[in-house]
Amino acid sequence: MKAVLLNSPEPMTRVRVVTLKDYSEPTLKVLHQLGVLHVEEGKELAPVDRAAIEEQQKEINELRGFVSRMMSYIAEKEQVSLGEDVEVIYTQPFTEVTQEVRSLYADFAEIHGRATRIERETQELSKQKNYLGSLTQQLDVRLKDLHFSGDYLFSRVFVMSSEVYQSLHDELDKYLLESTEAVVEKETVLYALGKMEDLETVETMVCGGGGELVLVPDEDLRLRDFLEKTERRLGELETQLAELYESLRNRSKEELHHIALLRGVLVAEAQRLAVLARACEAKYVTMIEGWVPDSGLESVVNELKTSLDYVFIDTRKPEPSEEPPTKLRNPKALRPFQVVVNLFATPRYREWDPTPIVAYSFATFFGLMIADVGYAVGLLLFARFLMGRLLGGGDSEGFKMFQRLIYISSGVALVLGLLSGNYFGDLYVFFGFESLSLVAGVEQMLQSPLNFIILAIFIGWVHINIAHVAALIKAVREKNQGAVINKVGLLVIQFGAFWLLRVLMSIDIPAVLDHIMPFPVLPPMFYTAAMYGTFAGVALIIFGAYKERGGIGALLGVFDITGILGDVMSYSRLAGVGLATFYLGQAFNILARVISGMIPLSGVAGVVVGGILAVVILLLGHAINLLLGFLTGFVHSLRLCFVEFLIKFYQGGGVHYSPFRIRKRASMLVGEKS
């Protein structure tokens, strides 16, 4: 529903700017010029803030380790010219620098991981080749015979230092049925065959002396065939490993400039945090705290880092218990109607902003109650040339927003006036025209009391139900079961209005609307369903009120039922004020014609005097009607938006976003009396 019916305030981020006291004034000047920080009362730098600095220092050390590993693949020393790029990357938010380092290192780590796995496999195969190959001169068996566990016998290959083997030789012979030894440098490879019951004892003796078990592949190959296969595999792995390291070196050369930039940024960041950490201990710091819209966060971080040598910026999203200031973000055409919403209450940070639906509603209501070309043009001229002189503050932003609100609302009145053909009431009759309407249906709708009242009530019904649907969605989001049931009941009971009007007042809604729009007569079954809808709606409303507010709430729930009719009928004021505006203008036109014809003079003198008198009556009369129409149209539009609509789902009570910024004035009063 964003920017169509309901909007939402702009997301905010809490920002803490910590710097040395010597940098307090420059920091304030930068923030003043940026004009996006909503300042809140700062707190003493708590241990949690020092912990945040220490945490960021740990992260920087980790990132510097990543960069060092990437640079280690560069074979030759090379001088890298950073140029102006270092300023660009340094002014980035630290989170972006972190992401760049981790993303770049991830590419290197993936290649390095593959190389590491190949190195491990190479080392393992080399060990197997050396240890098992030393036994080939004395044994020619299959691999599965070198590592065997049966019901009675076992076979294993161990490796240990020759010195340890000499000390264990006699003891091992007691438990082995057969053994074969081979020497590899200063180590002895032992092929052992013994009883299963002695396996644990043998393994304990070997491992206790610092020896280990040689892993034998589970393959059905003879020992010599395995060694030939291993030799080929080692050659393949050596080739793959060389290719991977060459890829790492090439990638390092490609990213050399970027890696050097990141290293420079991390070194500078580490130095800055080291100074701030020492300053925290010495309490030589100042802190400015507040809220910044997400759209302006990057510019704040960039400008502070560019302008100040030592600054620590801590940013975080608001906690559920916090209530950030509210910055509305409506389309430019709808912003003037924020004035109307703020007159009621500023939206809370996590609440809907009803400016869009209020804009459509207010402009439509005002336009319907004026709906006259002459009066609309008069209001446009008044807003442009006279309102600033009468109200003052013509240069203020609030005045300009209010002025645009009058422009838009009067523009709607102008369009409706053109469609219905209202020009200072029916002034066109003076000039012999019967009608100047562009759309006859609109003229009939806005000049016929019954039609206008029906239109106003229909508009009210739609408007009220939009509010109830919004309240229902809000209750669902807040998991307020009582309110959900109550609002569902309010929507259901309206379906029963067809049956109630037919039974109590013998009014058939389709028949009433038949002369306005072709509406089919509803079948009897429809009215039966509407009857059940009435009873179901009443039950839901009372039960929902009871669940939400207890026994007293159930009694007050009756007023929710009667309130629907009162709320909808309240919109008949649109027809009342609109018709009054038209008929009063028509009355002044008739009065001017009648009085101008009653002048007891004949000839040219009578015509001139009568004409002057008619013009005076028309000017005064229509000026009064314009003033009354403007005041009543504005007040009643506000009332319908506030009392009948917003109060049903909107709470308000938020803090208006007021950034710390330079207030520019187009003009200033000077002199002795200023």
Number of C-alpha atoms within 10 A of each C-alpha: 9 12 16 13 17 17 20 22 19 17 20 22 20 23 23 19 17 23 25 21 14 12 16 16 10 13 23 14 13 16 22 16 12 18 18 22 25 21 20 13 8 12 10 10 14 9 10 9 16 16 12 13 20 15 11 17 20 13 14 20 14 13 20 20 13 19 20 14 14 22 19 12 18 16 10 6 7 8 7 11 11 13 9 8 12 16 15 12 18 20 20 18 17 19 9 11 18 16 11 15 20 17 12 17 19 14 13 20 18 11 15 19 14 13 20 15 12 18 15 11 15 20 13 14 19 16 14 19 19 14 23 26 19 18 21 15 9 10 16 12 14 16 20 17 16 23 19 12 15 9 8 10 15 20 22 22 22 21 23 21 18 17 12 15 21 11 11 14 10 10 13 17 14 11 17 18 12 11 15 13 16 20 16 15 8 9 17 22 27 23 22 23 22 20 16 15 13 15 19 9 12 20 16 13 14 19 14 10 16 12 20 17 15 20 17 15 14 10 10 12 15 16 22 19 14 20 19 11 13 17 14 11 15 18 12 12 16 14 11 15 20 12 13 19 15 13 16 22 18 14 16 20 16 11 14 17 16 20 21 19 22 22 20 17 22 23 14 15 19 19 14 17 19 16 14 23 20 13 16 21 10 9 14 13 21 20 20 20 19 21 27 27 23 14 13 15 19 14 16 22 21 18 16 21 19 14 13 16 13 20 23 23 19 17 15 11 14 14 9 7 6 10 13 26 27 25 24 20 17 23 13 7 12 20 19 24 26 23 17 20 22 15 11 19 18 24 26 22 25 15 19 21 28 23 29 23 22 25 24 15 19 24 23 22 29 29 27 27 28 34 34 32 25 20 28 28 16 17 24 21 13 16 20 14 11 13 17 16 10 10 9 11 13 15 13 12 11 12 18 16 17 17 19 19 24 24 22 22 24 28 21 23 28 26 17 27 29 21 21 25 25 28 24 27 26 22 18 16 15 11 7 8 10 10 15 18 18 14 13 13 12 19 20 16 17 27 18 13 15 13 19 22 22 19 20 23 22 16 18 22 18 12 20 22 18 17 19 21 18 20 20 24 16 18 19 15 10 11 11 15 15 21 25 25 23 28 26 17 25 24 18 21 25 20 19 23 18 22 25 18 13 13 13 8 9 10 14 17 16 16 15 13 15 13 10 15 10 10 13 10 11 13 8 10 9 13 19 13 14 21 20 15 21 22 14 16 25 21 17 23 30 25 22 25 26 20 18 18 16 14 14 10 17 18 14 16 23 14 13 19 18 10 13 19 14 12 19 20 17 17 27 20 20 28 25 15 20 28 23 17 27 23 16 19 27 20 17 23 24 18 16 22 19 13 14 21 17 10 15 10 13 9 7 9 12 16 15 14 16 22 18 14 18 21 16 13 19 22 14 12 19 25 15 14 22 22 14 15 24 20 12 19 25 20 12 19 24 21 16 23 22 19 13 21 22 24 14 17 19 21 15 19 14 19 16 18 20 15 20 17 17 12 8 7 9 7 7 7 7 7 5 5 5 6
